[in-house]
Amino acid sequence: MQVPLIRLQCGVNSYDWGKVGKDSAAAQFAAATPADDFSIQEDKPYAELWMGTHPSNPSKDVTTKRTLLDLVQDNQALMSIDIGEKFGQKLPFLFKVLSIGKALSIQAHPNKKLAEKLHARDSKNYPDDNHKPEMTIAITPFDGLCGFRPLAEISHFFSTIPTLKSLVGEEGQAFQSAIQGQETSDKPEAEAKNKKALQAAFGALMNAKKEVVEQASKELIESAKTEGADFAGGGLESTSGKELADLVIRLDKQFPGDIGLFVLFFLNYVKLEVGEAMFLKADDIHAYLSGDIIECMAASDNVVRAGFTPKFKDVDTLVDMLTYSYAPIEEQKMEPVDYPYVTLNSTAYSSASAAILYDPPIEEFSVVKTDLKKNGAKATFEAIAGPSIFICTTGSGKISVGPKVEEVKPGYVYFVGSTAEVVLESESDDFTTFKAFCELHGKEDSKEKL
């Protein structure tokens, strides 16, 4: 029987927002595995490396050139019978590396019920019927917009940014009146009232006329340039006036006169350092702005967009679908924990090597980051009842399953079948890998209701 350790050739997507040429980690990782039809072009943006079975860009066995989807459908033991049955004989997650040179669209991903409806109505723009909760782990410093800010912060911007106030109009005043004194109340009736007011104000902005937005954006940029640290009333504890002014000027260069220049005052501005992570539920609004990240998500390519994009925009669907939950960004950041099902050798222990787990509240995926910090450091992963995909981001080493041993360098990607014990061994002092996996045991009862 074939040893369930398969090196993968993974495709890279070229979207306008990607980093250009060899500056893109996604491109460099794709180029690490030779492919007849791929070489890095210096003037081309490379945005996303895809690892998985999604038909839009399926991974292939390097040796046989068969798709991973073919392999797991041919031999159901590679995924485990339970996972195959539950997820339609396809890998339940899509693993990616994103290299973000400029802002991605302001977007959200539909929940399962809405995805089914959108796909049936418009399969061109919504290519599948699955939900897409996702997790982001920074591999270089990252910034983005994520989720609605606390209500008092949004209210502050209505009071200190005249162009925002005029675009939102009466709904802005109604919002400030509705939330007054109950911005942080956890009473269900107060929360419902707050969310309704937030939706009305956000909807008013998103439906502002294009020419009015373009004129208002010129005034906004002028304010940002002249006011500097005093912009937006000096900003807030979470985001300073200088930071906001710089952000507005930077994004205007990428998307002049775009509605997104005003949306950003509704959303949390987040910075992640290397290794920091956040989890986005289905129906959470977000826009990534810059950096390189590992991303894992349910296997879907559904996106509802409404700004910072030349692609199809579906403003009505976006305004209607969002949950309008509001919270400080700290509540969306994840706290990784030590991964319990790995054994480190003495060289790994003495060099402070570690394997940490990012475990979102859903069934489809979890991710382990392993840092082996000395030549000869070794991590042995216990067998799990589900499939895994490993990618190396720095350093070099070996991966082995049973008698099969393969070399690992940055950009090398391996699929490991269910019930296989895996050993990683470092041949450098900075061997870092990420492993995405699915294991149903213990997650069925704790999953998020999406």
N, C-alpha and C positions, 0 to 999 in steps of 0.2 A: 504493500500500500504506500502511496506517495506521502512523504513527510509533509505535514500541513504548514510549511513555511515557504511563502511565495513572494519573490521580489516583484514589485509592480512598476509598470510604466504609467505615469499619471499625466493627464493633459493640463495645459495652462490656458486660461481664458484671457483674451486681450480686450479689456474694457477701457474706456477713455480715462477713468479715474485712477488706473493703475500706475505704479512707478515705472519709469522708462528704462528700457534696456537692462544692463547688468546691475542697475540700482535696485531692481526688483528681486526680493528674496524668492517670490513665486517663480520667476523666470530661472533664477540660478538653480533652484531645487529641481525644476523640470529638466533643465539641461544636464543635471548630474546623471540621469539615466538616458543613454543615447536613444534617439528616435529618428527614423528616416525623414520625417516631415517637420523636424523642429531644430532651429538654431536661433539664438538670441539676436534680434535686430536692434541696433543701438538707438533707433529713433521710435521704437514701438512701445506702447504701454502694456505691461503684463500685470494683471490684477489678481487672479485667483488660480491656485493649484488645487485641483479636485482629486480626492482620494475616496473611491467608493464605487457603487454600482449604478448611480443615477444615469439614465440613458442620455442625458444632454452632454456628458463628457465622461464616459465610463473608463475605469482603470483596466489595464491589461497585464497579463502574466508576461514578464520580460522574455521568457524563454519560448513559450508557445504562441504568444500574441493573442491567445484567447482572452475574452473579457472576464473580469472577476465575476460578473453576473452569471455568465455561462458556467463557470467553475462551481459557484455555490449552488446553482440550480441542478447541476449534474451530480454533485455529491453533497447531499443535504446535511451530512454530519459535520461539514466545515463550519456551518453556522449554529448547529444544534437543531434538532427537530422542532423543539418548542418555539425558538425564535423564528425559524423559517415559517412555521404555521401562522404565527402571530402577525408577521410583517410581510406576508405574501411572497416568500422565497427571495426577498431582496434584503440587502444590508439595511438595517433600520436607521443608520446614521450616514451623514455625508461629512467627511473630514476635509478641512481646507487650510491652505495658507493664503492669507490676503496681504498684498503689498499696496498700501493706500497712498497715492501721491497727491490726490485732491479729493474733495468731499464726495462721498457717495450720496445717492438720493436720500431725501427725508422719506422714511418708509416705515411700514409695519408689515408683519407677516400674518396672514389670516389663521384663525383657529380652524380645527378640523371641519366643523359644520359649514363655516363660511367658505373654506377652500373648496369643498364639494360643490357648493352653489356657484362660486365664481368660475370654476373649471367647466361646469356644465354650460354656463352662459357665454364664456369667452375663453376658449382653450388656447387661443393664440397668445394672449397676455397672461393667462394663468395656466401653465402647462401641466399641472398635476392636481390631485385632489387631497393633498396631505397638508397638515399643519407644519409649522417651522419654528418651534422654539429653538433658541441658539445660545451658545456660550462662546465668549471671546477671552483669549489669554494673550497678553502682550508678549511679543518676543523682541520688540524694540519699543522705546517710548511711544505711547499712543494717545491721541485725543479724539473725542467724539461728543455727540449730543445723545442723551439717553433718558427717556421717560420725562414726564411733566415735573417741573420744579415744584417745591412747596408753594402753596397758593399765595402766601404773603410776599414771596419773591416776585411772582408774576405781577401782583398788584403794585409792587414797588416800581416795576418797569412801566406800567401804565401811567404812573404818576411822574416819572422822570424822563420818559422818551416821548415827546409830543407827536412824532410821526407814527409811532405804534398806536398811541391813543386815538389818533384821527382815523387810522385805517380800520381799527376795530369798532369805532363809533359808539353808538348807544350801548352795545353789548358789553363794552369795556366798563362803562359806568355801572351797568346792571350787575356785572361780575363783582366789582368791588363792594357794592352794597350787599349783595347776597352772601358773600363770605365773611363780612365784617364780624369779628368776635367769635367766629367758629372755624377759623382757618385750619386749626389742628384738632378739631373735635373728632372723637371716634364714635359718636352716636350715629347709628345708621341713617336716621332722617337728615342729619346735618351733612353727612358725607354724600348722600344722594343729591341734596340741594347744591352742594359745592360742585359735584361732578356735572350736573346739569348746566350750571352757570359757566363752568370751564368749557364745556362742549359748545355752548352758544358763542362764547367769545372767540374760541379757536376757529369755529366754523365761519364766523364773520370775517376773520382775517383771511382764511383760505379762499373765501369767495370774493375777496376784494378785486376790483377790476385791474387788469394787467397794467394799463397806462397809469393808473393811480399809484400802484405799487412801485412802478419804475420811477415816478417823480418823487415819491416819498423816500425811496432808497438813496437818491442823490442828496437829499437833505440829511438823511441818516449818516451817510459817509462823511459829509462835510462836518457834522457834529463830532463824529468819532475822531476826525483828523485834528480839529481845532481844540476839542475839550480834553483829549488824552485821559489822564487819570481821573478827571472830574466827569467823564462820560457816564451817562446813566446814573446821575446822582452819586458818582463815586463808586458805583457798583454795590456789591454785597460781600458778606464774609466769604461766601462760597465762590464768588467770581468777582474780582476787582474791576473797577472802571477801566483801568489800563488794559487788562486782559480782554475785556469785552470790546473795547475800541479796536485793539489789534486783531481780534477775531473777525469783527465785522469788515474791516479793511481787507484782510486776507481772503475772506470768502467772496467779497465783491469782485476781487480780481479774477476769481475762478468762475463765478456765475453773476455777472453784472446785472443789477436790478432785479434779482430773483426774490421770490416770496420767502425763501429760506432765510434771508437776512433778518426777517422779522420773527419767523418761527423760532429762531434760536433763543429768543427771550422767554419763550414758554418752556423750554427744555433745560434739563440739567446739563452743564458742561462738565465733562469728566476727563481726567487724565489718568492713565494707567502706566505704572512703571513695569519693567520686565518682570514677568511672573504673576502680576496682578490680573484679576479676572472679573468678569461680570456675566450675569445670566439675564437673557431677555425672554420673557414669556411671549407666547403668541399674542398678537394685538398690542404689543408695546411699541411706541413710536421711537425711532432712533435715526441717527445719521453718523456714520464713521467719517472722521476728517483727515487723519494722517497716522502713519505708523505701519508696522508689520505685526500681524497677529496670527495665532492659531485659532481656527474657528471650528466648532463642531455643532451640528444641527440635525434635526430630524430630516430624513431624505426628501427634501422638497426644493423647488426653485420658484416658489410663489412669492411675489413682491408687490405690494400696493404702494405706489410712489406718488409724491405730491410736491416735490421741490428739489432744487440742486440736481436737475437731470434733464437731458435732451430726450429721454425715453418717454413712453406712454405714461401719462399721469391720470390717476383715478381719484380725484379730490373728494367726490361725494362718498365713495366707498370708504376712503380713509377716515373722513370725519365721522362717518356713521359707525365704523367698526371698533374704534379705540375704546379702551376701558375707562380712560380719564382718571386712572389712579395717579396720585401725586405724592411724591416722597423725595427726601434728600437722596443723592446718588449713593451714599454709603449703604443704603438699603438694597441696592442692586449689585453691589460688589460682593464677590464670593470669598469665603474664607477656606482655603484648601486645608486638608488635614493629612497626617501621615497615612500612606497607603499600607494597610495591614498585611496584605497577602504577597509580600516580597521579603526575601532574605538577602541581606548584604554580607559580603565576606569581610574579613578583618581589614583589608586594605581600604575598602569602601567606608567602613565605620571610622577608621582612624583619620580619613581625609574629609570627614563631614559630608560625605555623599548622602543623597536622600532621594526618596520616591514619594511624591505628594499627589493626593487625589483631589480632583475638582469634580464634585458629585452633585449635579443639578437635580431638582425634585421631579424628574420625569424618567420614563422607562428606557427611552431609546439609546441613551449614551451616557458615559462618564469618561473622564480623561485623566491619565496619570503622567506627570512630568518627572522624569528621572535624570538627576544630575550625578554623574560619576566623575569625581574630581581628582583621580589619580590613575596613572597607568597601572593596569592590573586590578582595579576595582571591579567588583562583579555584583550583579543583582539577579537573583533567581526568582522569577514570577511563578507563583502557583498556578496550576491549571484552572481555568474558569469555564463555565458552561455557556460559552458564547464566543463570537468572533472578535478579533482585535486588528487594528492597523497601527503600525509603528512608523514614525518619521524621525530622522535625525536632523537636528538644526545646527549643532556645532560639534566639533571634535571628530574622533574616529574610534572604531572599535569593532566588535563582532557580535552577531546575534546567532543563537543556536536553538534548535528544537531537535531533541534526540541526537542522532548522529550527524545531522546536517548543520554545518557552520557556514555562515555567510559574512562577508565584510560589510561594514557600515560606515558611510561618510555623509556629510551634509547633503540633504536632498534625497538620500536613499529611502525608499518606502517598502515596507514588508507587510503582507497579510499573514496572520497567524490564525489557524483554525481552532475551533472549540476543543476543549479538554487537552490542550498542549501546554506543557511546561516550557517556559521561555527563559533563556539566560542571556543577559547583556554583559559584555565585558569590555572595559575601556582600554584603548591603546593610546590615550592622550590624557591630559590633565583637565579636560573640559568637555567631556562627552555627554551631550544633552539629547534626550529623545522625548517625544510625546507619543503616548499610546491612547487611542480612542477604542472603547470597547462597549459591548452590550452584554449585560448579564441580568436576566429577569429576577433571579432569586433575591427576595427581600425588597424588591422595588414595587411589586404590584400594588401593595397596600399604601405605599407612601407617595405614589406619583401625584403630581399636580393635576388638578382637573382642568384639562385644556380643551 
